Amino acid sequence: MKRILFKDYELVVFDSVYEPREDSFLLAENVKVKPGIEALDMGCGCGIQSINLALQGANVLAVDVNRKAVANTIENAKRLDLDNKIKVKRSNLFSSIAKRKFDCIVFNPPYLPASSLGDVSIEGGKHGYEMLHKFLDKMPLYLKRDGVCYFVQSSLNGEQRTKKKLTSLDLSFKIIARQKFFFEELIIFKAFFQFFKKYDIY
């Protein structure tokens, strides 16, 4: 078990749970929500995005396919006395989420290319983008008409491909952050329904 610092709070990271890295922190830095909203943290890992949302006053449903990640998020929510704001359950993407709408959905997807999925916390499919696209196909069904979705994209699997995917789903988007590394660039997308494209919702 490891320990990390996030916003002056100590979080524990269980073995076999994705340890927050640059992508996690970049996403958290750029997610801004209003108090009282209903938020979904997809692929919660140790719970860093859920905690970021809850600290801003959101009511959060956190989900992950990894049972240890579910337990890890529950543990960190309790440690920070946020378990009244964060509910956690096991789900493979949206498979175990009842049909409901969220004001905000946050996803830091696995994006490394892999011929066969071994570590679903980092491997996104044969080309790296398959998991993200599966998420995007379903995400609009769970997003309120005036809601927003924040997610991470890596240059390793194609910024333009993601833009085309969002357009095909009748979603508008903004790129709100970029961070370059020697082997890739991380990109934070904010997606929303086209009807609301004139408005800066959050």
C-alpha positions as CSV (number, residue, x, y, z in Angstrom):
1,M,0.0,0.0,0.0
2,K,1.3,3.5,-0.9
3,R,0.4,6.9,0.3
4,I,0.1,10.1,-1.9
5,L,-0.8,13.7,-1.2
6,F,-3.7,15.4,-2.9
7,K,-4.6,19.0,-2.0
8,D,-2.9,18.5,1.4
9,Y,-4.8,15.3,2.0
10,E,-3.2,12.0,2.4
11,L,-4.7,9.2,0.3
12,V,-3.8,5.5,0.4
13,V,-3.4,3.5,-2.8
14,F,-4.0,-0.2,-2.5
15,D,-1.9,-2.8,-4.3
16,S,-3.2,-3.5,-7.8
17,V,-5.0,-0.1,-7.9
18,Y,-3.9,2.6,-10.3
19,E,-1.7,5.0,-8.6
20,P,-2.6,8.6,-9.5
21,R,-0.1,10.1,-11.9
22,E,0.2,13.2,-14.1
23,D,-3.0,12.4,-15.9
24,S,-5.0,12.1,-12.6
25,F,-3.7,15.4,-11.2
26,L,-4.2,17.3,-14.5
27,L,-7.8,16.1,-14.7
28,A,-8.5,17.0,-11.1
29,E,-7.0,20.4,-11.5
30,N,-9.4,21.2,-14.4
31,V,-12.7,19.7,-13.1
32,K,-14.8,22.6,-11.7
33,V,-18.3,21.9,-10.4
34,K,-21.0,23.7,-8.4
35,P,-22.0,22.5,-4.9
36,G,-25.0,20.1,-4.8
37,I,-24.6,18.6,-8.2
38,E,-24.9,14.9,-9.0
39,A,-21.6,13.5,-10.3
40,L,-20.3,10.2,-11.7
41,D,-16.7,9.2,-11.3
42,M,-16.1,6.5,-13.9
43,G,-13.1,4.2,-13.1
44,C,-12.6,5.6,-9.7
45,G,-9.3,3.8,-8.8
46,C,-8.2,5.1,-5.4
47,G,-10.9,7.8,-5.4
48,I,-8.9,10.9,-6.3
49,Q,-11.5,12.3,-8.7
50,S,-14.4,11.4,-6.4
51,I,-12.7,13.2,-3.6
52,N,-12.0,16.2,-5.8
53,L,-15.6,16.4,-6.7
54,A,-16.9,15.9,-3.1
55,L,-14.5,18.6,-1.8
56,Q,-16.3,21.0,-4.2
57,G,-19.7,20.0,-2.8
58,A,-20.8,17.4,-5.3
59,N,-22.7,14.2,-4.5
60,V,-20.7,11.5,-6.1
61,L,-21.3,8.0,-7.4
62,A,-17.9,6.3,-7.9
63,V,-17.6,3.1,-9.9
64,D,-14.8,0.7,-11.0
65,V,-14.6,-2.8,-12.4
66,N,-11.8,-3.6,-9.9
67,R,-13.1,-4.7,-6.6
68,K,-9.9,-3.5,-4.8
69,A,-10.5,0.0,-6.4
70,V,-14.0,0.0,-5.0
71,A,-12.7,-0.8,-1.5
72,N,-9.9,1.7,-1.9
73,T,-12.2,4.6,-2.8
74,I,-14.5,3.6,0.2
75,E,-11.4,3.7,2.5
76,N,-10.2,7.1,1.3
77,A,-13.7,8.6,1.5
78,K,-13.9,7.4,5.1
79,R,-10.5,8.7,5.9
80,L,-11.4,12.2,4.7
81,D,-14.9,12.0,6.3
82,L,-16.5,12.3,2.8
83,D,-18.4,9.0,2.9
84,N,-21.6,10.9,3.2
85,K,-20.9,12.5,-0.2
86,I,-19.4,9.5,-2.0
87,K,-21.2,6.3,-2.8
88,V,-19.2,3.5,-4.4
89,K,-20.1,0.4,-6.3
90,R,-18.6,-2.1,-8.7
91,S,-19.4,-1.6,-12.4
92,N,-17.9,-2.4,-15.8
93,L,-18.3,1.1,-17.3
94,F,-22.1,1.7,-17.1
95,S,-23.2,-1.9,-16.8
96,S,-24.3,-1.7,-13.1
97,I,-25.5,1.9,-13.1
98,A,-29.3,2.4,-12.9
99,K,-30.7,4.7,-15.6
100,R,-30.2,8.1,-14.2
101,K,-28.8,11.4,-15.3
102,F,-25.7,13.2,-13.9
103,D,-24.7,16.9,-14.0
104,C,-21.1,15.9,-14.4
105,I,-19.3,12.7,-15.5
106,V,-15.5,12.4,-15.0
107,F,-13.3,9.7,-16.6
108,N,-9.6,9.0,-16.7
109,P,-9.6,6.1,-19.1
110,P,-6.9,3.5,-19.6
111,Y,-5.3,4.4,-22.9
112,L,-2.1,2.3,-23.5
113,P,-2.4,0.1,-26.6
114,A,-2.5,-3.7,-25.8
115,S,-3.3,-6.7,-28.0
116,S,-5.2,-8.3,-25.1
117,L,-6.4,-6.6,-22.0
118,G,-4.2,-7.6,-19.0
119,D,-4.3,-4.6,-16.8
120,V,-7.6,-2.7,-17.4
121,S,-6.4,0.2,-15.3
122,I,-3.9,1.2,-17.9
123,E,-4.7,-0.7,-21.1
124,G,-7.4,0.7,-23.3
125,G,-7.6,-1.9,-26.1
126,K,-5.7,-2.9,-29.2
127,H,-5.2,0.7,-30.3
128,G,-5.6,2.3,-26.9
129,Y,-8.8,4.2,-27.6
130,E,-11.3,1.4,-27.5
131,M,-12.3,1.7,-23.8
132,L,-12.7,5.5,-24.2
133,H,-15.0,5.0,-27.2
134,K,-17.1,2.4,-25.4
135,F,-17.5,4.9,-22.6
136,L,-18.4,7.7,-25.0
137,D,-21.0,5.6,-26.8
138,K,-23.0,5.3,-23.6
139,M,-22.1,8.5,-21.8
140,P,-24.8,10.7,-23.4
141,L,-27.5,8.5,-22.0
142,Y,-26.4,9.3,-18.5
143,L,-25.6,13.0,-18.9
144,K,-28.2,15.7,-18.2
145,R,-29.0,18.0,-21.1
146,D,-27.0,20.9,-19.4
147,G,-24.4,18.6,-18.0
148,V,-20.7,18.2,-18.8
149,C,-18.2,15.4,-19.1
150,Y,-14.5,15.7,-18.4
151,F,-12.1,13.1,-19.6
152,V,-8.4,12.5,-20.4
153,Q,-7.1,11.9,-23.9
154,S,-3.5,10.9,-24.7
155,S,-1.7,11.8,-27.9
156,L,-0.7,8.1,-28.0
157,N,-4.1,7.2,-29.4
158,G,-5.3,10.1,-31.3
159,E,-6.8,13.5,-30.5
160,Q,-8.4,13.9,-33.9
161,R,-10.1,10.4,-33.6
162,T,-11.7,11.5,-30.3
163,K,-12.9,14.8,-31.8
164,K,-14.5,12.9,-34.7
165,K,-16.1,10.5,-32.2
166,L,-17.6,13.3,-30.2
167,T,-18.9,15.0,-33.3
168,S,-20.5,11.7,-34.5
169,L,-22.4,11.6,-31.1
170,D,-23.7,15.2,-31.6
171,L,-21.5,16.4,-28.7
172,S,-19.7,19.7,-28.6
173,F,-16.4,20.0,-26.7
174,K,-13.6,22.2,-25.6
175,I,-10.0,21.3,-24.9
176,I,-9.4,22.9,-21.5
177,A,-5.8,21.8,-20.7
178,R,-2.7,20.2,-22.3
179,Q,0.5,18.9,-20.7
180,K,3.4,17.7,-22.8
181,F,5.8,15.0,-21.8
182,F,8.8,13.5,-23.7
183,F,6.7,10.6,-25.1
184,E,3.1,12.0,-25.1
185,E,0.8,14.9,-24.6
186,L,-2.1,14.7,-22.2
187,I,-5.3,16.5,-23.1
188,I,-8.4,17.3,-21.0
189,F,-11.6,17.4,-22.9
190,K,-14.9,19.0,-21.7
191,A,-17.8,17.6,-23.7
192,F,-21.5,18.6,-23.6
193,F,-24.6,18.6,-25.7
194,Q,-24.5,20.9,-28.8
195,F,-27.7,22.7,-27.6
196,F,-25.6,24.2,-24.8
197,K,-22.5,25.0,-26.8
198,K,-22.9,28.7,-26.4
199,Y,-22.8,28.6,-22.7
200,D,-19.9,28.0,-20.3
201,I,-21.9,25.7,-18.0
202,Y,-19.2,25.1,-15.3
